[in-house]
Amino acid sequence: MPPLDQAALADAQAATAVLVRQGKVAEPVGAMVIPAQRGGVLFAVGGRDGELYVNGRALTQGWADHLRTMVPELASDIIRLQAMRAEWLDAPPEDRTLALAGGCTDSNCLTPH
């Protein structure tokens, strides 16, 4: 497992804290943390509105493309998260705050609780 980029993780957690203050995410419990080999991190958390937020923003196509430029070695993880978001958006919105807890079997993912 690659070492965790603590600065990138702190930035992603701070962006998620903004979502908590906005009421979009109950709390960052159940977040999925995916570290990159060369630095950087994806910090995904489900929202109260059924959205999937990664590094503080809804995982739209534009944001996913930007994330791929920031952490290109995690492109397959971004694709997997986009598929998860699409699945969530096909269902009625519900609180997805804990949806990622325990849901990842990838050995590169860390799932804090």
Order of alpha helices (4+ residues) and beta strands (2+ residues): alpha-beta-beta-beta-beta-alpha-alpha
